Amino acid sequence: MRDTNASPSKRSVKRLRKKNSLDADPSLYQTIALKLILFIFIVYVYGLISSIVNLPDTDNNGVLYNVRKGINILSSDGHPENDTALVPNNGDYDQEVVDRFEIPVAVWPVPRTNQQKDQWITLPHPGDEAMTVTLPPFWSSPIHNYELMSREKAMAIGTCVEADASGNYQRGDKCPVHQRTIFLAIASYRDWQCKHTVTSIFDRAKHPERIRVAVVDQIVHGDEICDEPIHETCDALPDQAICKYANQIDVYQMDAPLAVGPVFARHIGHRQYRGEYYAMQSDAHVSFTQDWDVDIIEQLEATTDEMAVLTTYLTDVVGSIDEQTGKSLRRTRPIMCNTDYEGGVQGKHLRHLSQPEQLPPKDLTMPQLEPWWAAGFSFSRGHFVVNVPYDFYQPMIFQGEEMSIGIRGFTIGYDYFAPQRSVCFHHYATLNKDRVNVPHFWENTKKYKGTGVKAMARLLGIVHMNPETPRSEWSHVEEDIYGIGNVRTPDKFYETFGIDVVRKTAKKNLCQFVAGGRMHRNFMKYLRPDGMGIDYSDITFKHKG
């Protein structure tokens, strides 16, 4: 048996002494410390280099260009560095906007983007990558950061006609209501009536000085141009609206053969937004009512919902406006609630059907909550077009654009309301013979054959509407810009409003729940106390048909 009390051998003692001598050697600690410092330094340098690579580059005009995303972001003053006449003094609130919320500084009036082509960027054409298009930069990337925006952050978006004492135009809700600016985007395809729409916008506004119209005019040689006056030249009749407010009309003119549908055209329109307080979208063949700007703002503010979007299909103009007073002759208005699946070469997808038009419920004194968004008319706070920009990668899409914007907006926290009163009316071809022969972008279908199928797969994939299609089969490029939010899920929308994305069915009779006001009464109880949208986590309703 081993004697545990025996003295260690000479060899053991030698090994022990050698170990102790190593432990006592300070050079060993120095070596270890130097290696550790070197390792930390390498990690730091690697992180620094990675950060620099991902930072936006700055060109000679002070424009930020994000290499990974391939988009421009305006410099903090929103203008070329030599445009000092329009740059406000840097007050505390402006600096807070830039530093805390990473939102560009905005000003009023806004230089036309077509006068700043040195800031434009060139990208592959979405319908044919062998061609390129040159576009204005976005004013800002989405600011929702996959969470519910704070009210303070939302108020950082929106200019006032007049600056405060420090020269700041972004005054939030401190801006008097009549001075809050309006951005109005119009996509026009070879439409002779576009100039009439623009004229109506300014002629019938109570405060035309606060309106900025952005037109994407897709034309061929010989077509009427949207920003040319209706009658005489501006030299002959300078008081025409298009002449008088020429600096507030921002036209992006494009050769019609490059057009690939309303999504691309309206995408360009969203790029023309420059921080206005309100954002609006309409078709190019619309007539407005007298003092429409005051009326629609009153309606939006009546919701007390900062995330409200007033939207609907418009009523036909025939018999709708008193041509002497410019006032509406109608008391009814449409509401968005009738939607179903349809098939086609692009696959099964949802599309809006004819919508019911009726008097608003007598007990409601504000716009009425509805589930769906409509492209033909939309009015909201400006941050809606910042957070939910039209997808650059959806060429040749017509039916489906409203599902894309509507459901993406829902996931970011936006709520849709039918206006209580119509402030504009649509010129439909069925009742307006002059519109029967107006061309459509479909005349370019052969040129861009097949692109719509891929675009629809992406559209449906982003909003979780094609679970049968592997994610690897559709493009995810720049999904951080054109994707969904994290306030609500698409699945919550589908289960609430009776959409089965597997069987491709929509439960019937949703309008009975929506149009009569039950949706509004039941859901508005869950509007957050700070007005930042309805909290759907507390809503258990599921439409059963």
Residue pairs with C-beta under 8 A, 6 or more apart in sequence:
8 16
22 28
53 67
54 68
56 64
56 65
56 66
56 67
56 73
57 64
57 65
57 67
58 64
58 65
58 75
59 65
61 75
61 80
61 81
61 118
61 119
62 75
62 77
62 80
62 81
63 72
63 73
63 74
63 75
63 119
63 137
64 72
64 73
64 74
64 75
65 71
65 72
65 73
65 121
66 72
66 73
66 141
69 141
69 478
69 480
69 481
70 121
70 123
70 478
71 121
71 137
71 138
71 141
71 478
71 481
72 119
72 120
72 121
72 136
72 137
72 138
73 104
73 137
73 138
73 140
73 141
74 104
74 119
74 137
74 138
74 139
74 140
75 81
75 104
76 98
76 104
76 105
77 87
77 88
77 104
77 105
77 107
78 104
78 105
78 106
78 107
78 139
78 274
78 275
79 86
79 87
79 107
79 111
79 116
80 116
80 118
80 119
83 111
86 107
86 109
86 111
87 107
88 94
88 105
88 107
88 163
88 166
88 167
88 168
88 169
89 166
89 167
89 168
90 105
90 167
91 164
91 166
91 167
91 168
92 166
93 166
93 168
93 170
93 171
94 105
94 166
94 168
94 170
96 156
97 103
97 104
97 105
97 156
97 170
98 104
98 105
101 143
101 153
101 156
102 143
103 140
103 143
103 153
103 156
103 157
104 139
104 140
104 275
105 170
106 139
106 158
106 159
106 169
106 170
106 274
106 275
106 276
107 159
107 163
107 169
107 275
108 159
108 160
108 161
108 163
108 169
108 181
109 212
109 247
109 248
110 212
110 250
110 274
110 275
110 276
112 247
112 249
112 250
112 251
113 120
113 136
113 214
113 250
113 252
113 271
113 272
113 274
114 136
114 250
114 251
114 252
114 253
116 136
117 134
119 136
119 137
120 134
120 135
120 136
120 137
121 134
121 135
121 137
122 132
122 133
122 134
122 135
123 132
123 133
123 134
123 135
123 392
124 131
124 132
124 133
125 131
125 132
125 133
125 258
125 260
126 133
126 260
126 264
126 392
126 393
126 394
126 395
126 451
127 260
127 264
127 395
127 396
127 447
127 448
127 451
128 447
128 448
128 451
131 258
133 254
133 258
135 252
135 268
135 271
136 252
136 268
136 271
136 272
137 271
138 270
138 271
138 273
138 389
139 271
139 273
139 274
139 275
139 386
140 275
140 386
141 386
141 481
142 386
142 387
142 388
142 389
142 480
142 481
143 149
143 153
143 157
143 383
143 386
143 387
144 387
144 412
144 413
144 485
144 487
146 485
146 486
147 486
147 487
148 413
148 487
148 532
148 533
149 383
149 387
149 413
149 532
150 532
151 306
151 530
151 531
151 532
154 306
154 381
154 383
154 532
155 172
155 173
156 170
156 172
157 170
157 275
157 277
157 381
157 382
157 383
157 386
158 170
158 171
158 172
158 175
158 180
158 181
158 275
158 276
158 277
158 278
158 381
158 382
158 383
159 169
159 170
159 171
159 175
159 180
159 181
159 275
159 276
159 277
160 169
160 170
160 171
160 175
160 176
160 179
160 180
160 181
160 277
161 179
161 180
161 181
161 209
161 210
162 179
163 169
163 171
164 171
164 174
170 275
175 277
177 297
177 301
178 206
178 207
178 210
178 294
179 207
179 210
180 210
180 277
180 278
180 297
181 210
181 211
181 212
181 276
181 277
181 278
182 210
182 211
182 212
182 276
182 277
182 278
182 279
182 280
182 293
183 212
183 214
183 272
183 273
183 274
183 276
183 278
183 279
183 280
183 382
183 385
184 201
184 211
184 212
184 213
184 214
184 280
184 281
184 282
185 214
185 215
185 216
185 266
185 269
185 270
185 272
185 273
185 279
185 280
185 281
185 282
185 385
186 194
186 197
186 198
186 213
186 214
186 215
186 216
186 226
186 269
186 281
186 282
186 283
186 284
187 215
187 216
187 218
187 262
187 265
187 266
187 268
187 269
187 283
187 284
188 194
188 215
188 216
188 217
188 218
188 226
188 265
188 284
189 218
189 256
189 259
189 262
189 265
189 284
189 439
189 440
189 441
190 218
190 219
190 220
190 223
190 256
190 438
190 439
191 226
191 284
191 285
191 438
192 223
192 224
192 438
193 284
193 285
193 427
193 434
193 435
193 438
194 215
194 217
194 224
194 226
194 284
194 285
195 224
195 225
195 226
195 227
195 228
195 229
195 230
195 242
196 230
196 285
196 287
197 282
197 283
197 284
197 285
197 286
197 287
198 213
198 215
198 226
198 227
198 241
198 242
198 249
199 230
199 240
199 241
199 242
200 286
200 287
200 288
200 424
201 208
201 211
201 213
201 241
201 288
202 208
202 211
202 213
202 241
202 242
202 244
202 245
202 248
203 241
204 288
204 289
204 290
204 291
204 292
204 326
205 211
205 288
205 291
205 292
205 293
206 290
206 291
206 293
206 294
207 293
207 294
208 241
208 245
208 248
208 293
209 248
210 293
211 245
211 248
211 293
212 248
212 249
212 250
212 274
212 276
213 248
213 249
213 250
214 250
214 251
214 252
214 269
214 272
214 273
215 226
215 227
215 249
215 250
215 251
215 252
215 269
215 284
216 251
216 252
216 254
216 265
216 266
216 268
216 269
217 225
217 226
217 227
217 251
217 252
217 253
217 254
218 254
218 255
218 256
218 258
218 259
218 265
218 441
219 225
219 253
219 254
219 255
219 256
220 255
220 256
220 257
223 256
225 253
226 251
226 284
227 242
227 246
227 249
227 251
228 242
229 237
229 240
229 242
229 243
230 240
230 242
231 237
231 240
232 240
234 240
234 242
234 243
234 246
237 243
238 244
242 249
250 272
252 268
252 269
252 272
254 265
254 268
256 439
256 441
256 444
257 444
257 447
259 265
259 441
259 444
260 395
260 396
260 441
260 444
260 448
260 451
261 394
261 395
261 396
261 397
261 398
261 401
261 441
261 452
262 375
262 397
262 398
262 401
262 441
263 390
263 391
263 394
263 395
263 397
263 401
263 404
263 455
264 390
264 392
264 394
264 395
266 281
266 375
266 390
266 401
267 389
267 390
267 391
267 392
269 281
269 390
270 385
270 389
270 390
271 389
273 279
273 382
273 385
273 386
275 382
276 382
277 381
277 382
278 297
278 300
278 379
278 380
278 381
278 382
279 378
279 379
279 380
279 381
279 382
279 384
279 385
280 296
280 378
280 379
280 380
281 375
281 377
281 378
281 379
282 314
282 376
282 377
282 378
282 424
283 314
283 376
283 377
283 426
285 426
285 427
285 435
285 438
286 314
286 317
286 377
286 424
286 425
286 426
286 427
287 317
287 321
287 424
287 425
287 427
288 423
288 424
289 295
289 321
289 326
289 327
289 328
289 422
289 423
289 424
289 425
290 325
290 326
290 327
292 423
292 424
295 421
295 423
296 310
296 379
296 419
296 423
299 310
299 366
299 367
299 419
299 420
299 421
300 308
300 310
300 367
300 379
300 380
300 381
302 365
302 366
302 367
302 420
303 366
303 367
303 415
303 417
304 527
304 531
305 415
305 417
305 527
305 531
305 533
305 534
306 381
306 530
306 531
306 532
306 533
307 381
307 413
307 414
307 415
307 531
307 532
307 533
307 534
308 367
308 380
308 381
308 414
308 415
308 416
308 417
309 373
309 378
309 379
309 380
309 384
309 409
309 414
309 415
309 416
309 417
310 367
310 377
310 378
310 379
310 380
310 417
310 418
310 419
311 336
311 370
311 372
311 373
311 374
311 377
311 378
311 379
311 416
311 417
311 418
312 333
312 334
312 335
312 336
312 355
312 370
312 374
312 376
312 377
312 418
312 419
312 422
313 334
313 336
313 352
313 355
313 374
313 376
313 377
313 426
314 334
314 376
314 377
314 422
314 424
314 425
314 426
315 330
315 332
315 333
315 334
315 357
315 422
315 425
315 426
316 425
316 426
316 427
316 428
316 430
316 431
316 432
317 425
317 426
317 427
317 432
318 431
318 432
319 329
319 330
320 328
320 329
320 330
320 422
320 425
321 327
321 328
321 329
321 425
322 328
322 329
328 421
328 422
328 423
328 425
330 422
331 359
332 357
332 358
332 359
333 357
333 358
333 360
333 418
333 419
333 420
333 421
333 422
334 355
334 356
334 357
334 418
335 355
335 356
335 357
335 358
335 368
335 370
335 418
335 511
335 514
335 515
336 352
336 355
336 370
336 371
336 372
336 373
336 374
336 416
336 418
336 514
337 355
337 356
337 370
337 371
337 372
337 510
337 511
337 513
337 514
337 515
338 352
338 353
338 354
338 355
338 356
338 510
338 511
339 350
339 351
339 352
339 353
339 372
339 506
339 510
340 350
340 351
340 353
340 506
341 348
341 349
341 350
341 351
341 504
341 505
341 506
342 348
342 349
342 350
342 351
342 399
344 399
345 452
345 453
346 397
346 400
346 452
346 453
346 455
346 456
347 453
347 456
347 457
347 460
347 466
348 504
349 399
349 400
349 403
349 456
349 459
349 460
349 465
350 400
350 403
350 465
350 499
350 506
351 399
351 400
351 402
351 403
352 372
352 374
352 402
356 511
356 515
358 515
360 368
360 418
360 420
361 368
361 516
361 517
361 520
363 517
364 420
364 517
364 520
365 420
366 417
366 420
367 417
367 418
367 419
367 420
368 417
368 418
368 420
368 517
368 520
369 415
369 416
369 417
369 514
369 519
369 520
369 523
369 524
369 534
370 416
370 417
370 418
370 514
370 519
371 416
371 493
371 496
371 497
371 510
371 514
371 519
372 402
372 406
372 416
373 402
373 405
373 406
373 409
373 416
374 402
375 401
375 402
375 405
376 426
377 419
377 424
378 384
379 419
380 414
384 409
384 414
387 409
387 412
387 414
387 485
388 405
388 408
388 409
388 412
388 414
389 481
389 482
390 401
390 405
390 482
391 404
391 458
391 459
391 462
391 482
392 478
392 482
393 455
393 458
393 475
393 477
393 478
393 482
394 400
394 401
394 404
394 455
394 456
394 458
394 459
395 448
395 451
395 452
395 455
396 445
396 448
396 451
396 452
396 455
397 404
397 452
397 455
397 456
397 459
398 441
400 456
400 459
400 460
401 459
403 459
403 463
403 465
404 459
404 462
404 463
406 416
407 463
407 465
407 484
407 490
407 493
408 462
408 463
408 482
408 483
408 484
408 485
409 416
410 488
410 490
410 493
411 484
411 485
411 486
411 487
411 488
411 489
411 490
411 493
412 484
412 485
412 487
413 485
413 487
413 488
413 532
413 533
414 533
415 533
415 534
427 435
428 435
429 435
429 436
429 438
454 474
454 475
457 466
457 469
457 473
457 474
458 474
458 475
460 466
460 469
460 474
461 469
461 471
461 474
462 479
462 482
462 483
462 484
463 484
463 490
464 484
464 489
464 490
464 491
464 494
464 501
465 490
465 501
466 501
467 501
467 502
468 502
484 490
487 533
488 536
492 536
493 499
494 500
494 501
495 542
496 536
496 539
496 541
496 542
496 543
497 510
497 543
498 506
498 507
498 510
498 542
498 543
498 544
498 545
499 505
499 506
499 507
500 506
500 507
507 543
507 544
507 545
508 545
509 545
510 543
513 519
513 543
522 539
522 541
523 534
523 539
523 541
524 534
526 534
526 535
526 536
526 538
526 539
527 533
527 534
527 535
528 534
528 535
